[in-house]
Amino acid sequence: MRKKIILICEECLSRNYTTYKNNDDKERLEIKKYCKRCEKHTIHKESK
């Protein structure tokens, strides 16, 4: 079963994206994505 997660921008802390990941992955997901609020590409991390 896959788990739904929310990605948060590191700079402005806005919640921009949702995605899915496997339950057996224990590490937090980090992806470089475009932030609408910052208007540039930033690192987005998985929320708690």
C-alpha positions in Angstrom: 0.0 0.0 0.0 1.3 3.5 -0.9 1.1 6.4 1.5 0.1 9.9 0.6 2.6 12.6 1.7 2.8 16.4 1.5 5.8 18.2 0.3 6.8 21.5 1.9 9.2 24.2 0.5 12.3 24.6 2.7 12.5 28.4 2.2 8.9 29.7 2.6 7.4 26.6 4.3 4.4 26.5 2.0 2.7 23.2 1.3 2.8 23.0 -2.5 2.7 19.4 -3.6 1.2 16.0 -2.7 2.6 12.6 -3.8 2.7 9.0 -2.9 5.5 6.8 -1.6 5.9 3.2 -0.4 5.3 2.4 3.3 8.5 0.5 3.6 10.7 3.6 2.9 11.8 5.1 6.2 13.7 8.1 4.8 12.1 11.4 4.2 11.6 12.3 0.6 13.5 15.3 -0.8 12.8 16.7 -4.3 13.8 19.8 -6.1 10.5 21.4 -7.4 9.1 24.8 -8.4 7.6 26.8 -5.6 4.8 29.2 -6.7 5.3 31.4 -3.7 9.1 31.8 -4.0 8.9 31.8 -7.8 11.9 29.6 -8.2 13.1 26.0 -7.9 13.7 25.0 -4.3 14.1 21.8 -2.3 10.8 20.3 -1.0 10.8 17.9 1.9 8.3 15.5 3.1 6.2 16.8 6.0 5.9 15.0 9.4 
